[in-house]
Amino acid sequence: MRHILLLVSLLLIVSCKSVEKYNAQVTSLHSVADLQDDVDAIYKQLRKHHPRLYQYSSKETLDFKFDSLKNTIVKPITSQEFYEKLAPVVREVRQGHISVVPPKEKFTKAERKALNKKKFELYELDFEYLDDALWVAGARTDSALIGSEVLKIDGEYPADLITKYQNQIASDGYNTTLYNRAISKGFTRLYYRDKGFLDSVPLTFKLRDSVFTRVLKRVDKNKKSDSVQKPKDSTTVKPLTKTERKAAKVAQKEKRKLNKKLGYNPSRKEYIRNFNYLNDAVAIMKIRGFSDGPYKEFYNESFEKLDSLDTPYLILDLRDNGGGRIGEIEYLFSYLAQEPYQFINKSEVTTRVPFMTFAMANGSPTGLKIVSAILSPIIVTHNLLKTQKVNDTLYYKFKYSKIRQPKDNNFKGQVYVLINGNSFSASSIISTNLKALNLATFVGEETGGAYNGTVAGICKYYTLPNSLVKIRFGLMQIESPYKTEPDGYGIKPDVYIVPTHEDRLNGKDPELEWILMDIEKDKSYSGSGKANQIGY
């Protein structure tokens, strides 16, 4: 206990590094020797903890690339410049869960409080890279920009930025569909990594035949435009009665319960989990991720409806689903499986205590380190019981690697799965199982996540000592029992369809439209006639 308390005290002291000192280290020029030490440090971490480091790039290849990187550092440079050299090299590991993030200047508590009152108009836009161009796909404040093409961002062409960002992120194996999709969804995040904090940025747009420039700024979150401001109403608002207050309270409670079940994202005002009937024979389940909130109630209720209405067709939409928890995808699969199954293999690891490796990494939050230090006897014991060595290789035993049974009311109709390049990680693991067992027809484009598995499970966060550049990488090989050749590619669709910008402008969903036409051709169903736009 004395050692644990000492460790906790040291962690608290280390975490109190001043903002000024941190910013000085981030913005200063680092010596050649220090940066070369950082290169050695990250490669050492990967060799020690990554279970499949040489799966897609040989040891000779990675040795050469990291040595070459050290040789390119011939003068002092900043952390940002070092990041731009390091990220393309780490990318060559070709594991999609590996990422490199440059350090950015921090703000004082007072500065953060002031900034939290504002929003950056650039971050209110959603982008999509289609037809070799960058488009505004969505806007949470200025819908007039939706559908416009971005011609320049602060004088730079989007194509140049996208090429640069593609070299800084990794995909699983040799797959290429992830890049454009991931950059579309994460464009503002990648732009921040590149440019850092900005108060404003000019963008040039083209909408139909009109070309115009807008300067996007940080604005007050609570400020409303003149177009939406309403004149003051002098009418006195009648206070609610006791019965009305009680009803409003019950309604709010039910709303919170629904938001929890469906995984409500308040910043985007949308649900993570969605279930609806398109007609009396076709249901669609759109899952944007497998990470938020409790999930069992949602799947239980959805499949109870499918079973009670004897629904013949289910569309599972996993497009732009970046993954999440193994537990959730296995639970969903238990409703789709037709026979007893093994969902994943035992996970290859490099240590008997993977959770302590994750928790005590120098890049993990201080609070996590403190809790893990206090609970270390329990965590270590648990890890030791869960790991075993087979032929000199360590494996972690998830419960999902045992033979499991389908649900009694499993779905027995025909399943279609919508996928694209941003179907990654957990969404690719469940897709592999569905594809291998011929349980679904896949429509869209090749997934960004690999068919043969990925190194994820839990990820270690490590901060380089001199540059403060951060790296994240998986500690567990997560894979289904099924494999395909050649290795290093995603789940291929049975029907290949990629939308165009013209489709988007016209509100078309060509992948979904194909499925509905295919169902129309199937004269074997009559439909129960019981469903009528049921869902949530």
N, C-alpha and C positions, 0 to 999 in steps of 0.2 A: 504493500500500500504506500510505503514511503517513496518508493521509486515511481509509482504512478503519479503521486502528488507533485513530485519534482518535475516529471515530464510535463504535467499540465501547466505548472508555473512557467517552465521554459517556453512552452508553446504560446502562452499568453504574452510573454515578454517579446518574443519574436514577432508576433502579430501586430504589435504596436508601433512598427516602423512608421515614421512620420511620412505624410503625403509629400512633403518637400524633398525628403531624402530619396523617396521612391522615384519621384519625377526627375530628379537630378540623374539618377542611375539610368532611367529610361532614355533620356534625351542626350546623354553624353556620348562621346566617341569611346568605343571599347578597343583595347589594344588587340593586336593580332594574336598574341599568346592567349589572352582571355577568351577570345572567340573560338580559337582552335580547341581550347579546353572544353568549351561548350559543345562543340561538334563531337568530341570524344565522349562527353558525358551523355549525350542523347543516344549515341550509338551503343554505348555500354548498357543503358537502360533497356533499349530494344532487345539486345542480345540476351539480357538476363531475364526479361519478363514476357516477351512476346512469344507465344507458343508456335506460331507458324511464320516466323520472320522470313524464311527463304522459300515460301510456297510458290511465289510468282516471280521473284527475282533471286538469282543464285547468290550464294555467299560471296563468290568472286565479284559479281556485279555490284553488290552493295558495298563491299570493301572498297572497290575502285571508286565508286561515286562519293563515298564519305571522305576518302583520302583526297580525291580531286577537289572536293569542296574546301577542305583545309588549305589546299594549295592556291585556291583563288582568293583567299583572304590575305592580301599583301599590304594593307594599310588599315588604320583604325576607321571603323564605321559605326553607325548608330544601330540600335536594336532593330529598328524598322528595316534598315538596309540588310542586316544580317538575316532577318526573317525572310526577306525576298530571295535570298540565296539558299536558305535552309529548306523552305517549304517544298520546292521542286525536287529536292533530293529525297526527303522523307516520303514524298508522294510515290517514289519508285518501289516502296514496300508493297504497294498495290493492295492495301487493305482499307476498305471504305470507312472504317471507324477510326482511322488514324487522322489526326488533324494537328496543325501547327497554328498558333495564334500569337500575333505580336503584342507586346505590352503597350498600353496607352496611358497617357497621363491621367492621374487620379484627381479628384476634386475634394475639397474640404467638406465637412458636414454642412456648413452654411451654403456652399456653392451647390451641393447636391439638392438641398431643399429648394433653392431657387429654380434649379433646372427641372425639378419634378413638376413644377407648375406650368411647364411649357411642353410642347410637342414639336417635333421636327416634321415639316410638311413632306419631306422626302420619304420619311419612314411611314407615312400614311398611304403610300402607293404600293401596289403589288405589280410585279413585272413578270413578263413571260417572254422567253426567247424562242420565236418561231419564224420559219422561213428566212433564217439568217438575219433577223432584225429583232430589236428589243421593243416590246410594246407595253403600254400600261394596261394591265388586265383587270385591275380593281383599284378603287380609291375610297377611303373611308371618310374623306371630307370634301373632295372636289370631284364629283362624278363626271364633270364635263371633260375630264382628261382621259376617261376610259376609252380604249380603242385607238388612242393616238400612238404614233411611232416616236421613239426617242432618237433624235438625230445626233445630239451632242450633250455631254454632261461636263460642264465647266470647260468647254473647249475640246474635250476628248471624245473620240468616236466610241460608241458602245462595243463595237466589234473588237477594238484593241483592248478594252478593259476585260471583255469576256475571255479573250485568248490568254491574257495574263492570269486571270483567276482560274482558268482551267488547269494551268500548270501548278497551282498552289493547293489543289484539293485532290483527294485520292478516291478511286472507285475500287470495287472488289474485282481483282484480277484484271482482265483485259477488256472488260465491258466499257462501252463509251456512252451508253444512253443516259447514264447518271449525270454527266457533266452539264449539258444544257438545261436539264430539269432542275438540278440542284442550284445552279447559278440563277435560274429564273426565280425560284422560291427564296433563295437567300441572297439576292443581289444587294440589298441595302446593307446586310451584315458584312458581306465581302467588301463593299465600298468603304464601310467604316474601318475595316481592318487596313485598307489601303491608304485612306486619307486621314483617318483619325477624326477628332471632334471638329465639327463645322457649325458655324452660326447660320450660314446660308450657302446655297449652291445654285447657279443658273443652269437650266435645262432648256434645250431647244426641241420643240415637238412639231410633228406634222400630223394634222388631222384632216383627212380628205385632201383638199387642195390648199389648205391653209398651213403656213409655217409660222410659228410664233415662239417667243422665249419667255419663260417664267422663272423668276427667282424664288426658289423655295426656301422658307425661313423657319426659324423657331418662333412659334407664336403661343400666346396664352391658351391653355387648354380650355378654359371656360369662356373665352371670347367667342361670341357668335357673330356671323356676318349679318350685314344689314338686311339681307334677303330673308333671313329666318327670324329676325327679331319681331316680336309681336307688340302692338301698342298696349299700353297699360289699360287694364280693365278696372274701372272704378267700382264694379259690382262687388259687394261684400261676399266672400266665400262662406257658405253655410257650414258650420262645423259638423263633423260626422257624428251620428248617433252612436250609442254604445254598441248596438247590433251591427252597424256598418263598420265600426272599428274592429270588432271581433271577426267579421267576415274578411276584412282586408288583411288581418293578421294571419288568418287561416290560408288565404290565397298566397301570401308571401311565403309561408312555410312550405306549401305545396310546390311553389315555383323553385325554391331553393333545393327541394328534394329532387325535382326533375332535372335541374341544372347539374346536380351532383351525379345523377345516374347517367346522363348523356354527355358529361364532360364539357360543361360550358366554358368557352373561351371569351372572357369579357372584352378583351382588347379588340377582338375581331367580330364580336357579337354573333358567334356561331357555335354549333355543337360539334363535338368530336365524333359522336356516334349518332347515326340517323337511320331510321327504319320507316319505310312507307310502301304502300301498294300503288303501283302504276295503273293496274286494272285488276279485275277479279282473279286473274291467273298469274300475275307477275308481281313479285315483291322485290324491293331493292334495299340493300343494307350498305350504306356508305360509311366507311370508317376512315377518319382522317389520321388516326394515330392510335397506338396501343399503350399510351403512357399515363393518361389522366383519369384519376378517380376510380371508384369501385366500378366493376363491369358486369358482375354475374347477374344482377337483376335485369339489366338491359337485355342480355342474351337469353335469359330464361323467359322473359315476357315475349320477346320477338319470336322465338321458336315455338312457344306455346300457341301463338297466333297462327304461325305457319302450319302447325299440326292440326289445330282445331278447324281451320278453314280448308284443309287438304290442298294447300297451294302447290301447283305443279312446277313453278319456276321461281328461282331465286337468283338475283344478280348481286354479287358481292363486289363492291367498288373499292379497290385498294389503290387507286391512282393518287399520287402525291402523299402516300402514307409512308412516313419515314421510319416506322417501326415502334418498338417499345418493349413491353414485358413478355417474357416467355409464357408466364402463367395465363395471360389473357388470350394469346393466340392458340394455346393448347385447349383452353376452355371453349373457344369458338370452334376449333377443329372437332371437338368431341360431339358437336351437334351436326357435323358434316360427314364424319367417318361412318362407314357402313359395317366395319368389322373391327375386332380388337387390333390395337396399333401401338407401335413404339414411336413417339413423336420426335425425339432427338436422341442422339448417341450420348454417351458419357463425354464430358467436355475436357479436352486436353488443356492442361495448365502447366506452369513451370515451377510452382511452389505449393506446398501443403497448406499454406495459409493465404489464399488469394484475397480474401476479404480484408485481412489486415494490411496486405500490400497496397490495396486500393485506399483504405481509410487513412493510413499513416504516410502516404506520399506527400512530398513537400508542397504539392499543388492542391491538396485537398483542403476544404474549409477548416478553420481552426476548431469550430464547434464539433465537427465530425471527429477530429483527432482527439479531442477531450473525452467525448463520449466513448469512443473506441478504446482509448487508453483505460478508462474506468471498467469497461466491459471486456477487456482483452482476455481474461481467463475463459469466459464463456465463448467468445468468438473463436479463439484459438482451438479450444476443445471441439467445437462444432466443425470447424474446418478440417481438423485432423480426422474426425470420424467420417467426413464426407469424401475424403481423397484416398486414392489407392494407387499403387504403382504396378503397372503391367508392362513387362519387357522393357524396363528402364524408362517408361513414359508415365507421367503422373496424370490422373484423371479425376475430375470432380463429378460426383454423382448427383445430378438433379433428379427429382422424383419423376420428371417427365421422360426420363430414359427407361422407365419400367413399362411393361405392357399395360395399357389402359383400355377401358371399355367405352364404346360410344354411349351417348345418352339414350335413354329409352325412347324419347320422342325425337330422335335425330331426323334431320330433313332427308326425305327419300325421293324428292323430285330432282329436276335437272338444275345444275348450278352453272352459272357463267361468272367469270372473274375478270374484272377490268383492271389492267395493269399499265404502268408506264415507267419511264426511267427513274422516277422518284419513288417507285415502290421498292423499299429498301429494308434491310435488316430483318426485323420480325415479320414484316409483310412478305418478304421473300421466303422465309423459313416455312410459313404456313402454305405459301404457293407451291413450294417444292413438294410438300406432302400431298397436296391436292393434285398436282400434275403427275407425280409418280404413280399414284393410285388410280389415275383416270377418273377422278371425282368431279372434274369441272372442265368447261371449255374456256380457254383464255383468249381475251380480245384486247388489243392495244399494241404496245411495243415491249421489247425485252426489259425485264426489271433491272434496276441498278444494283440490287443485291444479288449475290452469286447463288446459283443453284446448289452448289456443293458446300455451302455454309460460309460462315464469316467469323472473324475473331472479335468477340464483343462480350456479352454476359455482364461483366463489370469492367469499367475502364479506369485506368490509372491516369492521374493528372500530375505532370511533372514540370516544375519551373526551373529553367536553366539558371545556374548560379550567377553568371555575369551579365548576360543580355536580358534576363528575365523573360525571354520568350517561353511560351508555354506549349506543351505537347500533350495530347491525349491519345491513348491507344488501348485496345482491348486486351484482356488478360485470359480469356477463355475462348476456345474454338467451339462455336455453337453450330451444329449441323444435324440434318435429318439423317436417317439410315440410308437414304437413297442418293445415288451419285450419277453423274452424266459425264460424258467426254465430248469435246475436250474440257478440261478444268478451266475455271476462270471466267465463265460467262453466266448470265442471268437466266431466268425462266423465260423461254421463248413463247410468244403467243401462238395460238393455233390460227388466229386471224390477225394479220398485221395491219393496224390502222393508226396513223398519226394525224391529229387535227392540224388544220391550217389556220392562219390568222383570219382568213375569210370565214371559216366556220365559226370562229369566236365572235366576229362582228355580227353574224347572222343568228347568233344564239343557238348554233347547232352543236350537237354532241355526236359525231359520226360513229364513235365506238358503241355508244348506247343504242343509237339508231340501228346499227347492224344487228345487234342482239335482238331487238324487238322485231325486226324483219325476219330474222331466223326463226323466232318463236311463231310468227304468223304462218310461216311455211309448214310448221309442224301441226298436222291435222289430228294428231293423236290425243290432244287435250280438249276438254270441253269446258273446264273451269268450274269451280264450285258455285260461283255466283254469289258467294257470301261476303266477299271483301269489297269495300267501297271507300278507297282513299283512307284506309286505316293506317295510322302510324304516329310518329312523333319525331 
